Amino acid sequence: MKAEEKKVLKLLKTARGQMDGIIKMVEEDRYCIDISQQLMATAAILNTVNREVLSAHLKFCVNNADTAREREEKVDELIGMLGKIIK
């Protein structure tokens, strides 16, 4: 992985902490809207991480592909991922 590891790990650990908090909120039967807000905040962090990883893929993996065929395969992989994200 070519993404900035420290940044990605920090964000993932933050999301993990938020998930632990959400689980606790559910167990405590907290207000639905409060839970939903925390879920959206966690999803936003995960989207940021995904954007970082995919950006690194484009900047490094695609640009540094050894052959035109390999570059095309990596671009196709990225297009496939974007299709899943956008759906």
Beta strands, then each sheet from edge to edge (+ up, - down):
end
